[in-house]
């Protein structure tokens, strides 16, 4: 019963209240900080638990009055309001009981790469990045391009951006995977529809405590930056390539004129990629069926199709199809895809937790 599952949270919350008023704890700043954080994390569920218990008690009292000649009708009216309220509280509590993703509050590195389709894939990579940038702007997030490699027609072979703001990872983590586009390229004279693809990686920004890198595991090469069309060519070896020997992950950076700044940026992206790989390994260890679930982040998985002739966008993981591709690519309606994905993920987690 849900009531029994909630009692330990209430007990622990009250225990923390007692501990925080203890003289021993008030002298220990570190312990007091830890307990205060735990208390803050417990507060939302404890508040809902207490409200749930009150409503449950009121329902039991009213049910006991149903046969009463004087109060029976009043009890019926009360139950009409209390029972739906209890059901809503149950759903809210189930969401609160889902284990929190420790990365949800983090900023991200968004990496978009052109896949099959040549120049058309590069152009779509640019279009997709613009859509994410517009969505970020509407959310009040800040977008900073960290590194980019342009194609001949103005698309992106690869672009990496840092997106900072409130709960960025929690909203965009399900975007990782292969995005397929079907449309007539601007260069196509026969009007034939081409199918291209780009891959998207969403990596939480990590602190030094999240990923420790042994300097002896790094191979760092410096070289001369290549300019664009013969312009802005550096005359010093400012570009940096870092190879993490244990994983084979390579990050190159040449956007800055300073070797030091390029190295600093490259290390941050390297840490994010190592962390992403660790998360993926943990997910695969936890569940052999992880790839079938939303948010697996497997880049080989085709997660979405953008069909321009039909103005259609389809997310294959949840079977969602919308015929408003033009509006969604303006960023304003991205939540129409993101919200159902989050709801699906939450439902899977509730099922896993046996709630």
N, C-alpha and C positions, 0 to 999 in steps of 0.2 A: 504493500500500500504506500502511496506517495507520502502520506503523513509520517510514516515511520522513517522513510528515507530523508525527510527534512529535519527531523529532530536532532540528529548529530550536528547539523549546521547551527541550529539555535543554541545547543549546549556549548559548542566551541566558541560562539560569539560571546556568550555570557561569561565563559571562562576567561576569555581575553579581557573583557571589561574588568574582571576581578584582578587579573594579573597586572593590568596597566595602572591600577591604583595601589599596587604593592610598592613599598619603599625600596625594595631590592631592585625592582625593574626600573624605577624612575632614575636610579643611579647609573643604570647601564643603557647608554644612549643607543648603541647598536641594537640591542635586544628590543628596546622600546620602539625603535623605528620598524623593525621586522614585524612586531606584533600589530603596530598601527596599520601597516600595509595589509596584513592578513585580515584585520578587522574591516578595513575599507573594501577589500575584495569580497568579503562575506556579506556585507551590509545589504546589497540589492536582493540577494536570495533570502536572507533572514526576514527582511521587510515583507516580501511576498509570502514567505512561509507563515508568518504570523497572521497576515490577512487571510490566507487560505484556511488556517485553523479556525479563525473567527467565523468565516462564511460556512465552513463545514459544521461547526457547532450550531449556528443559526438554522441551518437546514435540518439538522437532527431535531432541534427543539420544535420547529414548525411542523415537521412530519408527525411528531407525537401529539400535535393538536388537531390533526385532520378530522378526527372523529368527534371532536368537541362541538356541541351544538352552537355555542356562542362564538367561538374563535376559529372554527373550521374554515369558513370562507376567507377570513383574513389571512389564515396560514397558507391557503392555496395561492392567494395573490402574492404573498411574500415569496413563496417558492418559485413562482414564475420569474421573479427577478434574480433570486439567489442561485438557482441551478445553472442558468447560462453563465452567470458571473463566475461560478466555481469552475466551469469548463474552460473559460478564458484564462483563469488563473493557472490551471493545470498546464495549459499550453505555454504560457509565459514562463512558468517554473521549469518546464522541461528544457526550454532554450537556455535558461540560466544554469542548468545542471550539466550542459555539454562542456567537456573539458575545453578550456580556452586555448586557442593557438597562441603561443608566446610571441609569434611574429606579427600578429594582427595590427599592433599599434606602430609598426616600424615603417620608415620610408623605404623606397624601393629603387633598384636599378632595373629599368625596362630596356630590354635588348631585342631589337627587331632585325632579322636578317632575311634578305631575298633568297628564296629557294629556287625550285624549278620554275622556269619561265623567262629567264634572262632579264632583259630591260623592263618588260612588263611587270615582272615580280618586284623589281627595284622601285618602279613607279607606285605599285600598290603598297610597298613597305612605307613609302613616303606618305601615302594617303592614310594608312592605318595609324602612323605616328601622329599625323595632324588630328585625327579623330580622338586619339587618347589625350593629346595636348589640349584640345577644346574641352573635353570632359573634365580634365584636371582643372582647367581654368574656372569652369562652372562650379566645381567643388571647393574652389579657393585654395587649391594646391599650387605649389611652385614647381615648374619644370625647368631643368637645367641640362642642356645637351653636353654630355661628357666627351663623346667621341662619335665621329661620323665618317663614312666613306661614301661619297656620291658616285652615282653612275653617270654615263655620258649624257643621258636625257633628263637629268635632274632628279632622278629617284635616289634611293639609298640602297647600296649593297649591304650596308650595316649601319645601324645607329644605336647608340647607347645613351640613355637619358636617366638622370636622377630625378625622382618625383618625391617631393617633400610635402607633408601635410598630415591632417588628422586621419588616422586609420587607413592609410593608402594601401598597405598590403592586404588588409581584410577585404577591400573592394576589388582589387585587381589580380589577386592571386590565381583566380580561375581562368585568366587570359592566356596562361602558358600552354603552348602547343602549336600545332600546325594550322594556319588559317589559309583556306583555299579561296581563290577569287575566279569568277567566270565573267568575262566581259570582252568587248571588242576593243583591242588596243588602239591607241591613237595612230600608231604606225601601220595598222592593218588596212590595206586599200580594198580588199575584197569583202570587208564587213563580216568576217568570220569570228566567231566567239573563241577565245583562247582560255585555257585553264592554267593558272599559275598558283604559286604558293609562297608564303613567307612563314618563318618560325618566330615565335615570341617566347622570350624567357622573362620571368618576373622573379627577381632575386631580392630578398630583404636586405637592407643595409645592415651590416653587422658591426658590432663593437669588437674591440681587441679581445675582450673576455670571451666572446662567442667563438672566435677562431684564433688559435695560436699557430703561428708559422715560425718554424725554425729557420733562421737565416741561411743555415748550411743547406737547406732544401731548395734554395732558390738559385737559378742561373739567370743573371742579369746581363743583357747585351745592350749596348748603346750604338746608335747609328744615325746617319744624317736623314733628317725628315725629307720626304718627297713633297714637292710643291704642287699646286693646281695649275696645270697648263703653263708651267715654267715660271709661275709667279710665286712670291712668298717662300722661296726655297731657303731653308736655313743653311748657313755656312758653318755651323757647329754641329757636333754630334749630340743633339738634344732629344732625339726620339729614343724611347726605351722599350725593350721587349723583356718581359719577365716570364720565366718558365718555372712552374712548381714541379720539381722532379718526381715526387711520390705519386702525384695524380696525372702528370702530363699536361695540366692546364696551362695554356699560354695566353698572356695578355700583352697586347702592343698598344702604345700610346704615343702620339706625336702632335696632338692638337695644341699643346702649349710650347712656347719658345724656350722655356726653362726645363732643363733635364730633371731638376729636382721636382718640379710640379708634375711633370709627366710620370715620374716614378711614383709619386704620392697617389695620383689618380689610378695608376695601373695596379698598385697594391690594394687599394680599396675594392676595385672590381674583382681582383683575384680572390680576395677574402670572401666576397659575395658569391662567387662561382664555386669555391670550395664548400661554403656553407650550404649552397643549393644542392651540391652533390651529396653531402652528408645527409641532408633531409630526405633526398630521394632514396638513398640506401636504407635509411631507417624506415621509410614508408614501405619499401619492398620487403623488408624483414618482418614488419608488423603484419602485413597481409599480402598473400600471394595473389589476391584478387584486386589489389589496389588500382591497377591500370583501368579496371572497369568502373572505377568510382570517379566522381567529379573531383577535380583538383589534383589529379595524379601528377600533372606537370610534365608528362612524357612528351618530349618534342616530336617524336615520331607519330604521335596520335593526332589524327585530323579532327579538330574540335569544332570547326565552324566553316561554313561556306557562304560567300558573298556573291550572289548572282545579280549582276547589274541589269541585264535585259528584263528580268522579272521583278526588279526592285525588291528582291527577296534575300533575307538573311536567315540562316538555319544553324542552330547550335545542336550538333549531333548527339551530345552527351545526354541531353534531357528532351530531345525531340521537339524543340521549340522552333517554330517558323513564324517570322513576322514579315509583312510586305510593306516595310517602311525603311528600307535600306538607306535611301537618300537622307532621311531625317536622322537616322542613327549615326551615320557617318559624319554628321555635323556635331556629334558629341552630346546633344541635349537629351536623347532618348536611350543612351547607353544603359541606364538603370533598368530599362525594360528587359534587358538580357541578364544583367548582373543580379537583380533581385531574385528572379526565379532560380538562378544558379545557387545563390546563397541559401534559399529556401530548400532546394533539393539536397544540398550538402548537410544542412541542419537536420533534415528528416532522416538522412542516412545515419548521422551521428546519434540521434535519439534512438533509432532502431538498434544500433550497435550497443548502446548503453542499457538497453532493455527497459526503457522508461515507458 
